Amino acid sequence: MTSPVPPAASYSPRVMIDELYAYIDTAHEILEQGDYIALTDLNDWVQELCQCVMQLPVEEAKMYVEELQQLMESLDDLKAVMEQHKSVLNEQMGGLEQSKKAAKAYQKSHHMGSDEKPE
């Protein structure tokens, strides 16, 4: 499991938004390579960005509203891709479990047949 490098804290909202987009892009690349990712602390980074924007003067903060909405859409897209990967993983795990059960059943039946003595 891989984790993208988290965005740095305490930058301007512009830098934080750009770094979050880079983080999301990296996460998509990792998923496309077939790896699974952990997005630990992503919620904290987004909250920090929102708090940073809320501390700005109202007129300046308004400049970021549309970008924050687009960022949320990008995060929703990432979430959907991750859920799809999780679904595939669950299917693979289910198939593996069925294979294990079949192998045990075969092994059990094979051993039962070998216990019989030829006449």
N, C-alpha and C positions, 0 to 999 in steps of 0.2 A: 504494500500500500504506500502511496506517495502523497505528499502534501506540497502544494505550491508554496512558494515563499510568501509570507504575509506582507501586506502593504506596511510601509513604515508609518509610525504614528507622528502626530504633532506637526504635520505639514499644513499647507493651505488646502482648502477644500478642492481646488483645481488639481493639485498634485495627488491628493488622496483619491479622488475620482479616477484619475488616469492610472494610478497604481492598482486600484480595485479592478478596473477593466483589464489591465495586464494580468492580474491574478486570475480573473475569470477565463481569459484566453488560454492561459497556461493550464488551468484545470480542464478545459475542453480538450486540449492537446493530449493531456495525460489519459483522459477517458478514451479518446480516439485510438490511442496506442493499446487499449485493452487493459490498462491498469486501473485500479480502484484508488480513490483518493479520500483523504480525511480533511474535512474543512473545519478543523478545530479553530475556534476563536473568530471565525468569519462574522458571526453575529456581533461580536464586540467591536470589530473594525467598522462595520456598517453603522453601529450606534455611535461610535466615536466621530465618524464623518458627519452624521446627523447633528450631533451636539455641537460640532465645530461650526456647521452652517447656522444653527439656531443662535449662536453667539454673535453672529454678524449683524450689522445694522440691517433693518428690514429690507431696504431697497437692494442691498448687496445680496442678501439671502435669497431674494426672489429670483435672482439670476440663475440660481442652482436648482430651482424647483423642477423644471423639465428634465434636466440631466439626472436628478435623483430618481425621477419616475422611470427614465430609460434604464438606469442602473438596476432598479428593482425588477424591471422586465428581463434584463439580462440574467439576474440572479434566479428568477423564476424559470427561465430557459435552462439554466445549469441544473437547477433542481429536477426538472423534468428528465433531462438526460441521465442524471444520477439515479433517478427512480427506475428508468428503463434498464440501466445497467444492473441495478439491484434485482429487478424482475428476472433478467437473464441469468444472473447468478443463482437465484432461487430455483429456477427451472433446472439449471445444471446440477445443483445440489440434489434436487428431487430425482433426477435421472441417475445420479451416482448412487443414491440410496436404493433405488430400484435394482441397479446392477449388483449392489452388495447383497441384497436379499436373494436375487436370482442365483448368484454364486454360492451363497450358503445353502440354498435349496439343492442345487446341483451337487455340492460337496456332500451334503447329508444323504442324498439318494445314492450317490456313487459309493459311499462308505457302507451303506446298508446292503447294497448289492455285492460288495466284496467280502462281507461277513459270511455269506452263504458258502457252504462247502460243495465242491463238485461231486456228483454221484458217480 
